[in-house]
Amino acid sequence: MQTQITTIAGKEVRDALRTHLLSLLTGFLVIAALVSLTVSAIALHVDYLTYVESRALLISLGKSAAELAPPAFFPLKLLRGFVEHVEIIGGVLGIVLGYRAAAVERGHSTLALIMTRPLTQTAFLSGKVGGNMMLIMAGLATTFVVGAIALAAISGLGLAPSDLARIFVVFTAASFYVGIFFLLGFILALTIKKLPTALLVAFAIWLSLVLIAPQIGDTMDPDNQVAGGVFHALDIAKPQQTEILKSFKTYETIRDGIEQTSPAKHFERFSFAVLGIKDIYNGQPLAEVIRDRVTDLWWLLAIFAALVFVLFLRPLNLTRLTKEQ
């Protein structure tokens, strides 16, 4: 079975590379992410140059270098737009790869050829999932490496090993996040009789989970309607905030429930915390941040595992798929 899985996984990789599908989608993701990163990185570079010039001036006037404490620069905060593009375009990448993985077998004679071998459903699906997860991780790795290099080069600030560790953690979460949409597109394309309908349903779900649900959750949150939050603007202490929110328990349960259905929101919360984009996590050790936001990571893993469960445990009639070609 191991040989069968490896063969099918290798075929998936070769098919994607031959059609340049992965290259096109990854290139689009890289360009979109770099555009959002460049503007903010240039602004940070200007701030850094201003600090360097001011420091040199003060030293020339007799100030001691030891007396001039450097300001805190947080280059990873500039990855906010980068993460948001991975949320949106990464979901599309996953759906397209999932759809292709099923459509290429249903639309060509390859599945009929594969069925001449003693192939089990587990081997077939494992090869498909394994090969495409390799493609997803390769595409995301390219995007994150290019983003990290661009961030360091444009801002003029080097990235510490701890920064690289945080980027790697977000990359890992992104792989599961995009994998969720791959599994969604793959399952629908294997289940729904008409392939165009499967693709439309997949994108309708993507639209609901990535764009609509998070937007509803944010819009319905009263604390988001004022910069910095209503409670902060009114200088309301934490105990009073808790008492006030008790009066809106049902409303908050509904609002939070809508957000919880969105894997994009969980990925965003986790990534913003790890990268220090959310101010309260700035300067905190990575282990503590992960421990505090581990619920969001578990949500992503749980959704991914649930889709794998559905894919492998539902009966898949490979012979029927062959006849539908």
C-alpha positions as CSV (number, residue, x, y, z in Angstrom):
1,M,0.0,0.0,0.0
2,Q,2.9,2.4,0.8
3,T,4.1,2.1,-2.8
4,Q,0.6,2.9,-4.1
5,I,0.3,5.9,-1.9
6,T,3.7,7.2,-3.0
7,T,2.9,6.6,-6.6
8,I,-0.4,8.5,-6.5
9,A,1.1,11.3,-4.4
10,G,3.9,11.7,-7.0
11,K,1.4,11.8,-9.8
12,E,-0.5,14.6,-8.0
13,V,2.7,16.7,-7.7
14,R,3.7,16.1,-11.3
15,D,0.2,16.9,-12.7
16,A,0.1,20.2,-10.7
17,L,3.7,21.2,-11.8
18,R,3.0,20.2,-15.4
19,T,-0.1,22.4,-15.7
20,H,1.7,25.3,-13.8
21,L,-1.4,25.6,-11.6
22,L,0.5,25.7,-8.3
23,S,3.0,28.2,-9.8
24,L,0.3,30.5,-10.9
25,L,-1.6,30.5,-7.6
26,T,1.5,30.8,-5.5
27,G,2.8,33.6,-7.7
28,F,-0.5,35.5,-7.3
29,L,-0.4,35.0,-3.5
30,V,3.2,36.1,-3.3
31,I,2.5,39.3,-5.3
32,A,-0.6,40.2,-3.3
33,A,1.2,39.6,0.0
34,L,4.3,41.6,-1.1
35,V,2.2,44.6,-2.2
36,S,0.6,44.9,1.3
37,L,3.9,44.3,3.0
38,T,6.0,46.8,1.0
39,V,4.1,50.0,1.9
40,S,4.3,49.3,5.7
41,A,7.9,48.0,5.5
42,I,9.0,51.2,3.8
43,A,7.3,53.3,6.5
44,L,9.2,51.3,9.2
45,H,12.5,51.7,7.3
46,V,11.9,55.5,7.3
47,D,11.4,55.4,11.1
48,Y,14.5,53.3,11.5
49,L,16.6,55.7,9.4
50,T,15.2,58.6,11.4
51,Y,16.3,56.9,14.7
52,V,19.8,56.2,13.3
53,E,20.2,59.8,12.2
54,S,18.9,61.2,15.5
55,R,21.2,58.9,17.4
56,A,24.3,59.9,15.4
57,L,23.4,63.6,15.9
58,L,23.0,63.3,19.7
59,I,26.3,61.4,20.0
60,S,28.0,64.1,18.0
61,L,26.6,66.6,20.5
62,G,28.3,64.8,23.4
63,K,25.6,62.2,24.4
64,S,26.9,58.8,25.5
65,A,25.7,55.9,23.3
66,A,24.8,54.1,26.5
67,E,22.3,56.8,27.4
68,L,20.4,56.4,24.2
69,A,18.0,53.5,24.5
70,P,16.9,52.3,21.1
71,P,13.1,52.4,20.4
72,A,11.3,49.1,20.1
73,F,10.8,48.0,16.5
74,F,8.4,45.2,15.8
75,P,8.8,44.2,12.2
76,L,6.5,41.2,12.5
77,K,3.6,43.5,13.1
78,L,3.9,44.5,9.4
79,L,2.7,41.0,8.4
80,R,-0.9,41.9,9.2
81,G,-1.9,42.3,5.5
82,F,0.3,39.3,4.6
83,V,-1.7,37.1,6.9
84,E,-5.0,38.5,5.6
85,H,-4.0,37.6,2.0
86,V,-3.1,34.1,3.1
87,E,-6.6,33.8,4.6
88,I,-8.4,34.8,1.5
89,I,-6.2,33.6,-1.4
90,G,-4.9,30.6,0.5
91,G,-8.5,29.4,0.8
92,V,-9.0,29.7,-2.9
93,L,-5.7,27.8,-3.5
94,G,-7.0,25.0,-1.3
95,I,-10.3,24.8,-3.1
96,V,-8.8,24.8,-6.6
97,L,-6.3,22.1,-5.7
98,G,-9.1,20.0,-4.1
99,Y,-11.4,20.4,-7.1
100,R,-8.5,19.6,-9.5
101,A,-7.5,16.5,-7.5
102,A,-11.0,15.0,-8.1
103,A,-11.8,16.5,-11.5
104,V,-8.6,15.3,-13.1
105,E,-9.6,11.7,-12.4
106,R,-13.3,12.1,-13.3
107,G,-12.5,14.0,-16.5
108,H,-9.7,11.9,-17.9
109,S,-9.0,8.2,-18.4
110,T,-6.4,8.1,-15.6
111,L,-8.8,6.7,-13.0
112,A,-9.8,3.9,-15.2
113,L,-6.2,3.0,-15.7
114,I,-5.5,3.2,-11.9
115,M,-8.5,0.9,-11.3
116,T,-6.8,-1.9,-13.2
117,R,-4.5,-2.2,-10.2
118,P,-5.6,-3.7,-6.9
119,L,-6.1,-0.2,-5.4
120,T,-7.9,0.3,-2.1
121,Q,-9.9,3.4,-1.3
122,T,-7.5,4.2,1.6
123,A,-4.5,4.2,-0.6
124,F,-6.2,6.2,-3.3
125,L,-7.3,9.0,-0.9
126,S,-4.1,8.9,1.1
127,G,-2.0,9.5,-2.0
128,K,-4.3,12.3,-3.1
129,V,-4.3,14.1,0.2
130,G,-0.6,13.5,0.8
131,G,0.5,14.8,-2.6
132,N,-1.7,17.9,-2.4
133,M,-0.6,18.7,1.1
134,M,3.0,18.6,-0.1
135,L,2.0,21.1,-2.8
136,I,0.2,23.3,-0.4
137,M,3.1,23.4,2.0
138,A,5.6,24.1,-0.9
139,G,3.5,27.0,-2.1
140,L,3.1,28.4,1.4
141,A,6.8,27.9,2.2
142,T,7.7,29.9,-0.9
143,T,5.3,32.7,0.1
144,F,6.5,32.9,3.7
145,V,10.2,32.7,2.8
146,V,9.8,35.5,0.2
147,G,7.8,37.5,2.7
148,A,10.4,37.2,5.4
149,I,13.3,38.1,3.0
150,A,11.3,41.1,1.7
151,L,10.4,42.2,5.2
152,A,14.0,42.2,6.4
153,A,15.4,43.8,3.2
154,I,12.9,46.6,2.8
155,S,12.6,47.6,6.5
156,G,16.4,47.3,7.0
157,L,15.8,45.4,10.2
158,G,17.1,41.9,10.5
159,L,14.9,39.1,11.8
160,A,16.0,37.4,15.0
161,P,15.8,33.6,15.3
162,S,12.8,34.1,17.6
163,D,11.1,36.0,14.8
164,L,11.8,33.2,12.3
165,A,10.4,30.7,14.8
166,R,7.1,32.7,15.0
167,I,6.9,32.8,11.2
168,F,7.4,29.1,11.1
169,V,4.6,28.5,13.6
170,V,2.2,30.7,11.5
171,F,3.3,28.8,8.4
172,T,2.4,25.5,10.1
173,A,-1.1,26.9,11.1
174,A,-1.5,28.2,7.5
175,S,-0.8,24.7,6.1
176,F,-3.7,23.2,8.1
177,Y,-5.9,26.2,7.3
178,V,-5.4,25.9,3.5
179,G,-5.7,22.1,3.9
180,I,-9.2,22.6,5.3
181,F,-10.3,24.2,2.0
182,F,-8.5,21.6,0.0
183,L,-10.4,18.8,1.7
184,L,-13.6,20.7,1.3
185,G,-13.1,21.1,-2.4
186,F,-12.0,17.5,-2.8
187,I,-14.9,16.0,-0.9
188,L,-17.5,18.1,-2.8
189,A,-15.9,17.3,-6.2
190,L,-16.0,13.6,-5.3
191,T,-19.6,13.7,-4.0
192,I,-21.6,16.0,-6.2
193,K,-22.4,14.6,-9.6
194,K,-21.8,17.7,-11.7
195,L,-18.3,19.1,-11.2
196,P,-19.3,22.8,-12.0
197,T,-21.9,22.6,-9.2
198,A,-19.3,21.2,-6.8
199,L,-17.0,24.1,-7.5
200,L,-19.8,26.7,-7.0
201,V,-20.8,25.1,-3.7
202,A,-17.2,25.1,-2.5
203,F,-16.8,28.8,-3.3
204,A,-20.1,29.6,-1.7
205,I,-18.9,27.9,1.5
206,W,-15.5,29.7,1.2
207,L,-17.4,33.1,0.8
208,S,-19.4,32.4,3.9
209,L,-16.6,31.2,6.1
210,V,-13.8,33.6,5.0
211,L,-15.6,36.8,4.2
212,I,-19.2,36.9,5.6
213,A,-18.9,35.2,9.0
214,P,-15.9,37.1,10.2
215,Q,-17.3,40.4,8.9
216,I,-20.6,39.8,10.7
217,G,-18.8,38.9,13.9
218,D,-16.7,42.1,13.8
219,T,-19.6,44.3,12.8
220,M,-21.8,43.0,15.6
221,D,-19.1,43.5,18.2
222,P,-19.9,46.9,19.8
223,D,-16.3,47.2,21.1
224,N,-15.1,47.3,17.5
225,Q,-17.1,50.4,16.6
226,V,-14.6,52.8,18.2
227,A,-10.8,52.9,17.6
228,G,-9.2,51.1,20.5
229,G,-12.6,49.8,21.7
230,V,-15.6,51.4,23.4
231,F,-14.5,50.2,26.9
232,H,-11.0,51.7,26.4
233,A,-12.4,55.0,25.1
234,L,-14.7,55.3,28.1
235,D,-12.0,54.2,30.5
236,I,-14.2,51.4,31.9
237,A,-12.3,49.0,34.2
238,K,-12.2,45.3,33.5
239,P,-14.6,44.3,36.3
240,Q,-17.2,46.8,35.1
241,Q,-16.7,45.4,31.5
242,T,-17.6,42.0,32.7
243,E,-20.7,43.2,34.5
244,I,-21.8,45.1,31.4
245,L,-21.3,42.1,29.1
246,K,-23.5,40.0,31.3
247,S,-26.5,42.0,30.1
248,F,-25.6,41.1,26.5
249,K,-24.9,37.4,27.2
250,T,-27.3,36.0,24.6
251,Y,-26.3,38.6,22.0
252,E,-22.6,37.9,22.6
253,T,-23.2,34.1,22.4
254,I,-24.8,34.5,19.0
255,R,-22.1,36.9,17.7
256,D,-19.2,34.7,19.0
257,G,-20.9,31.6,17.7
258,I,-20.9,33.1,14.1
259,E,-17.2,33.9,14.5
260,Q,-16.4,30.4,15.8
261,T,-17.7,28.8,12.6
262,S,-15.0,30.5,10.6
263,P,-11.6,28.8,10.3
264,A,-10.3,32.0,8.8
265,K,-11.1,33.9,12.1
266,H,-9.3,31.2,14.2
267,F,-6.3,31.4,11.9
268,E,-6.3,35.2,12.0
269,R,-6.5,35.3,15.8
270,F,-3.8,32.7,16.3
271,S,-1.4,34.4,13.7
272,F,-2.0,37.9,15.0
273,A,-1.1,36.8,18.5
274,V,2.0,34.8,17.5
275,L,3.3,37.6,15.3
276,G,2.6,40.3,18.0
277,I,0.2,42.1,15.7
278,K,-2.2,42.2,18.6
279,D,-0.6,44.5,21.0
280,I,-1.2,42.6,24.2
281,Y,1.0,39.8,22.9
282,N,3.9,42.0,21.9
283,G,7.0,40.9,23.7
284,Q,5.5,37.8,25.3
285,P,7.4,34.5,24.9
286,L,6.2,32.4,22.0
287,A,5.3,29.5,24.3
288,E,3.1,31.6,26.4
289,V,1.3,33.1,23.4
290,I,0.7,29.6,21.9
291,R,-0.6,28.5,25.3
292,D,-3.0,31.4,25.5
293,R,-4.3,31.0,21.9
294,V,-4.1,27.2,21.7
295,T,-7.9,27.0,21.4
296,D,-7.8,28.6,18.0
297,L,-5.1,26.2,16.9
298,W,-7.2,23.3,18.2
299,W,-10.2,24.6,16.2
300,L,-8.2,24.4,13.0
301,L,-6.9,20.9,13.8
302,A,-10.4,19.8,14.7
303,I,-12.0,21.0,11.5
304,F,-9.1,19.5,9.4
305,A,-9.5,16.2,11.3
306,A,-13.3,16.2,10.9
307,L,-13.0,16.6,7.1
308,V,-10.4,13.8,6.9
309,F,-12.8,11.6,8.9
310,V,-15.6,12.4,6.5
311,L,-13.4,11.8,3.5
312,F,-12.0,8.4,4.5
313,L,-14.9,6.9,6.3
314,R,-17.6,7.7,3.8
315,P,-17.9,4.9,1.2
316,L,-16.3,6.0,-2.1
317,N,-17.3,4.0,-5.1
318,L,-14.2,4.3,-7.4
319,T,-15.9,2.2,-10.0
320,R,-18.8,4.7,-10.2
321,L,-16.3,7.5,-10.7
322,T,-14.7,5.6,-13.5
323,K,-18.0,5.2,-15.3
324,E,-18.8,8.9,-14.9
325,Q,-15.7,9.8,-17.0
